[in-house]
Amino acid sequence: MPVDVAVDMEKIEEQFANLHIIRRSSEPKEPTYLLGIDTSKTVQAEKGNLVAVLCSNGSIRIYDKETLRVLREFSGYPGLNGVKFANSCDSVYSASTDGTVKCWDARLASEKPVQLFKGYPSNIFISFDVNSKDHVICAGTEKVDDDALLIFWDARSTSQDLSTRDPLGAYSETHSDDVTQVRFHPSNPNMVVSGSTDGLVNVFDISADNEEDALVATCNSVSSVSCIGWCGRDYKQIYCITHDEGFYWWNLNHLDTDEPITHLTIQDVREIAHMKECHLDYLLGGLYHEKMDKLFVIGGSNTGRIHLMSCSTVGLTHMTSLPGGHAATVRSFCWNMHDDSLLTGGEDAQLLLWKPGAVEKTFSKKDSMKVASSVQRRVRIHSHDSYRRRKKQ
């Protein structure tokens, strides 16, 4: 390993190991799983950043990032999947199993969405994303009959801000089962990647005239996809995490070369992960550190401990763990590259803000507030059974 790379890795490891809890959200009236987190991209004078959190009770809570005080809540929307701020304003989006993508103004107290993006009849949306220019929304559907679709809308603002939008069109030929993930490229508004329970991860250039021409690449994880993301210089690489804790990493730069597109394949990270004084129960997602050009994988234990692993073409290496935060499984996280802060949410209904070098407040670790079976909805399920079956073989 070159000296400068080793120094960078030491800096990152020290940075992550130095994360401490600086703030913990107050106990909610109704305990819920915190299933998704996103932070606003705009910072207005004296107003600071907003945080949007998707809760398992069908609501989206808007927090002040620095105080973790709840500013408002959009409630009464069962079946929401995903939460995402626009890139250029404080609109916040979520897809719904009722066949719509809803958009709220995060700075308004009104619970009514300011825009509604309607799908076709029988659409059940379980994933979505907004492109880097906030011009296009794409949502993935559950398979209904023989159809598993990607639906697209024009999201550009018009004079009719309270309008209901109909779709621009759909892709229908490239997935054969539920479309569980949709992620637009961070800077190229025409590039989008989708993942499905059919195991396929498809990359599209939506500037093409039709679906067949738009399909740039198909990668196969051979398992149900739970998380995908862009990484690497100019974001020309894709990582994928599966519901049975597999990890896959592909390099799109190699599409037109003789080099293999696959950087790394791990069928079950739990079987090969060597944690220091702890164990790995599940994977949460990926984190691409743009300044260091380094991909990390975040996982955890069912007791609430968070694990950070560095990713290379030879495997995953445990870097550090963050104990003392959550009292149950962590469901969501959001990393802020500008101030190196980390937000995490879990099944203990806690939202935590971690910062490097922060003086930890006096917190008692909350007792687990696991939600009863009423939360049987579209949530991430970790396949412990499949792991146990493989261990017996």
Secondary structure, DSSP 8 states (H G I E B T S, - for coil): --HHHHHHHHHHHHHHHTEEEEEE----SS---EEEEEE-S--BTTTB-EEEEEETTTEEEEEETTT--EEEEE---TTEEEEEE-SSSSEEEEEETTSEEEEEETT----S-SEEEE--TT--EEEEEE-TTS-EEEEEE--BTTB--EEEEE----S-TT-EE--SEEE-SS-SS-EEEEEE-SS-TTEEEEEETTSEEEEEETTSSSHHHHEEEEEE-SS-EEEEEEESGGG-EEEEEETTS-EEEEEGGGTTSSS-SEEEEES-HHHH---SSS---EEEEEEEETTTTEEEEEEE-TTS-EEEEEEETTEEEEEEEE-SS-SS-EEEEEEETTTTEEEEEETTS-EEEEEET---------------GGG-SS-----HHHHHHHHH-
